[in-house]
């Protein structure tokens, strides 16, 4: 089973379309776990979704070749006996500001963290502390060597070629890459400004795995 983790703000929307076009009805889109949200409501939601999956797992496995979505790797390592993981990394100095901008524009998302974000008028500094090293938490307990392959959002054509070579597919990128951030893909964040702050550690792990 191919298990593709869509790390937030890391070209996953474009890649999701490519996967859907190739695998068609044999892909399972696993979104809705409210990753990164540790509110009681979110934790209960993930537990309920996991229990529901356990009940229909044999049928799901029989008709699925690829799983893709926002989820913790530990979810599927606990459910599957055999798996090959894939993901795409993006420089956190771009991904984190992109995520913040996305939440600013989307107060309608029905998720406790989004409600908290807007009610408290969360600053960017507060946001990176709240979501510190999210990607590291999402891939746990996997190490980089446990992935069959890892792509880079900064080079999607090469990422797709890597996926094709690793999994024996004929995946194709959409003609126009999808970017839900209308202002563009790049969010310049001065590394020296972050690294010199008292919150240096909030990016240490995510930046390390990207490097």
N, C-alpha and C positions, 0 to 999 in steps of 0.2 A: 504494500500500500504506500503510495506517495502521500506524504503529509506536508503541506505547504503552509508555513506560518506567515500570515500577513502582519508584519510588524507595522504599527501605526506610522503613517506619513512616510512610507518607504516604497513608493511605486506599486503598492499592492492593488490599487484599483485598476490600473492598466494591466497588470499581470493577471488579475482575476478574469478580465475579459478574454485574454489570450487563452487561459486555461479552460474557460467555459466554451469557447469556440472549438477547442480541440477535443475535450473529453465529453462534451455535450451532456447527455443524461447520466453519464458515469462519473460525475463529479458531485461531491457533497459540500455545499457551502455552509461552513460552521461559523456564523456570526450571531451575536446576541449575548455573549458571556459577560459583557461589560468589563472587559479586562482593565486592570489598573484601578478599578473602583473597589475599595475595601469596605464600603458601607455594609451594614447588616443586610439590607435589601439586595445588594449585588451578590454578596456571598451566598445568600439563600437561593437567588436566581441561578447561580452557577451549579449549586448542588442539585437543584431540581432538574436542570437541563441534563446534567450528568446521569441522574437516575433514569430519566426518560430514554437517554441513549442506550444505557445498559440493557433495557428491555427489548430494544429493537436492533441490537448490534449485529446478530447473525444475518438478518435480512439486509441491513445496510452494507455490510462487508461484501455480500454476494453480488451486489449491483453497483459497487463503487470501485474505481481505480485511483481516485485522487480526492483528498480532503484539503480544503483551503479555507482560511478564515482567521478571525481574531480569537485566539485561544491560548491558554498556557500549554506548553509542550507536554507537561506532566499529565494532562487530561488524556491525551491519546497514547502515551507510553503505558498508561494504566489500563487502557481498553484493548489495545491491539497486541497480538503476539509477534507480528512481523510488520516492520515499517521502515521507510526511508525518508528522512526529513530533508526539507529544502526551505530556505528563506532568503530574503533580500535585505541587506543592510544599507542604511543611509547614514551619512555623517550626522551625528546627533546635534551638531552646531547648526544644521539646517533643519533636521526633522523636528526638533523641539520647538523652535519658533513657528514652524509650519503648523504644528499641532495646536499651539496657543491661538494662532490666527484663525484656525478652523473652528475652535470653540467660541471665539468671540463672535463669529458670523452665524453660529447655529445654536441659539438659545432654546430652540424648539425640541432638541433631542431629548426624549423621555428617559433620562438617566440621572440617578441621584448626584453623581459627580458634576454633571453639567449644570444642574440646578444650583448646587453649591458654588460652582464657578461664577455664575452670574449674580447670585444673591450676595455673595461676599465681595464682588468686584475684584476677583483674584488678580494680583499683580503677576507679572512674568516671573519674578524671583520666587514668589510663592508657588507658582505653577511648577517650576522645575524641581523644587523641593518635594512637592507632592508626588510628582511622577518620576522621581529620580531613578535612573538606571532601569526603567521599565523593560527595555528590551532584554536586559540580562535576566530579569525575573521571568519574562515570558518563555525564554528558551530553557530555563532550568527544568529538569536536572541534566540537560544535554550540555556537552562541551562542544566547541567548534569541530573537533574531530569526529563527533557523532553524526554530523550532517553529511548526507551523500554529496551535497554541493551547496555553495552559498554564492548568491549573486550580489551585485552592487547596483543601487538605484542610479548611480552616476553613469552607468554604462549598460543600459537595458538591452541593446542588441547583443552584446557579448554575454549578458546574463541569460538571454533566451538560448543562445547557442550552447552555453554550458548546460542548461536544463535539457536541451535536446540530446546532447551527447551523453549525459548521465543517465537519462531515463528512456532513451530510445524513442522519442516522440518527434512529431513534425510541427511543434508549436510555432505560431507566428504572432508577432506583435501587431496590435491595431495600427492602421495607417497613421492615425493621429493619437499620440499618447494622451491618456486622460489625466487631467490635473484639476482636482476640485478646488484648488486655490487660484482664484482668478487673477491675482496679482503676479503669478508666476511661480516657478519652482524654487527660486533661491531666496533665502532669508539670511542676509549677512549678519552674523553675530560675532563680535570681536572676541576671539579666544582669550586674549589677555584680560579683558574685562571680567570674564567669567572665572578664569583661573586665578585671578588676583583677589577674588571675593572670599568672604568667609565660608561660602558654600561650595568650595572647590570640589568636594567629593561627589556632588550630585551628578556629575557627568563622567566621573572617572571610569567606572566599569563599562558603560555603554560605549564610550569613546575607545576604550581598550579593545573591545571585541571587534569594533569596526576596523581599527588599525590592523 
